[in-house]
Amino acid sequence: MILLSIGILTIASSQILTRYVKVSDLTHGLSIGIGIGLLIMAIANSNLQAKKAGE
């Protein structure tokens, strides 16, 4: 749950930051990529825990 929150916060803060401050494409892409990676890890982790609970 924490990874999901951090991923969403990372993507949202990146969007807000690029709206008001000049940020390079590399920095913007890295922050979006890290946010998406955290979201994917959160989903994969919850699926793994659900499988373990079902056994």
VOVOMAR-456729 format. One record per residue: residue in one letter; x, y, z of N, C-alpha, C, O, CB in turn. Coordinates in steps of 0.05 Angstrom, whole numbers, plus 5000, padded with zeros to 4 digits. Glycine has a CB too. Layout:
BEGIN
AXYZXYZXYZXYZXYZ;...
***
This chain:
BEGIN
M501649765000500050005000501750255000501050454988498150005024;I504050235014505850475015507050524988507250754979508050425036;L507850314973509050354947507050484928507750644911510050084935;L504550404930502450514913502150814918502050974899499750374918;S502150894943501851174950504351334941504051554931501551204980;I506651224945509151364937509251394906510051594896511651214947;G508451184892508451194863506551414852507251564834507650924851;I504151424863502251624855503151904862502952084846499451574867;L504351934885505452194894507752274876507952514870506352174923;T509452094868511652154851510752254824511752464813513451914847;I508752124812507752204786506352474788506652644771505851984774;A504752504809503252754812505152994817504753204805501252734835;S507152954834508953174839510553244814511253474810510853104862;S511253044798512653104773510953264754511953454742513452834759;Q508453204752506653354735506253634745506353824729503853214734;I506053674771505753944782508254104778508154334771504953924812;L510553974783513054114781513554204752514554434748515353934790;T513054044733513454124705511454334696511954474676513253884687;R509354364709507354564702508454844710507955034695504654514716;Y509854864732510655124742513655184740514455414742509855154770;V515254984736518155014735519254884710518254674701519554894760;K521255004697522454884673524154644682526154674696524255094658;V523354404673524754164680525454024654523954024634522953974697;S527853914653528753784628527053534623525853414641531753704630;D527053444598525553204591526652954605525052784612525653174560;L529252944609530452714622529452694651528652474660533452734622;T529452914665528452914693525552844695524652694712528953184706;H523952954677521152904676520552604670518952484683519653084656;G521952504650521652224643522552034665521251834670523152164618;L524752104678525651934700523651924723523151714734528352034710;S522552154730520652154752518152004745516951874763520052444760;I517152034721514751884713515351584712513751424721513751984685;G517751514702518551234701518751104728517950884733521151204686;I519951254747520251154774517451114787516950914800521951344792;G515651304782512951284793511451044781510150894796511351534787;I511750994755510450764743511650504753510250314758510650784712;G514350504756515650264767514650204795514249964801518650314767;L514350404812513350354839510550254838509750074854513450614855;L508850354820506150254818506049964810504549804820504550424798;I507749894790507849614781508849434803507749214807509649584757;M510849524818511849364841509749324862509549104874514349494853;A508149524867506049504887503849304878502949144895504749784892;I503149314853501149124843502248844843500848654852500249204814;A504748804835505848534834506148424863505648184867508648534821;N506848594881507148504909504448434921504248234936508448734926;S502348584915499748514925498748244913497348094927497748734920;N499348204887498547954875500047714887498847504892499047954844;L502547754893504147534906503147474934502947244942507147624907;Q502447684949501347634976498647494975498047334992501147904991;A497047564955494447434952494747144945493246974955492747584930;K496747074929497246794922498146644946497246414951499346774900;K499946764962500946624986498646585007498546385020503146784999;A496846775009494646745027492646535018491346415035493147015030;G492446484992490646284982491646004985490045814982490046344953;E494145974989495345694991494745575018495545345022498245704987;
***
